[in-house]
Amino acid sequence: LPLVVITHGHPDPDTPYVELEEPFWQRLQRELARLVPGARLVVATNSGHDIQHDQPELVLDALRDVVLAVRAGDLVPH
């Protein structure tokens, strides 16, 4: 199944312990993308938690890539 993992580019500064949690969170996102062969990790450089609001085109592009891959029977997003 094609997979695109989208992660924020900058953490929410109001999150308690952000300096401790952020490296762990980023590692988990990389590990999630590595679980599926051909998966892609995309960092939303201009976004915090609300990527769908901050960078909707990035989310739409990722969705489109997954849909195209499914339709083509590919395991890798286009």
Beta strands, then each sheet from edge to edge (+ up, - down):
strand 1: 4-8
strand 2: 40-44
sheet 1: 1+ 2+
end
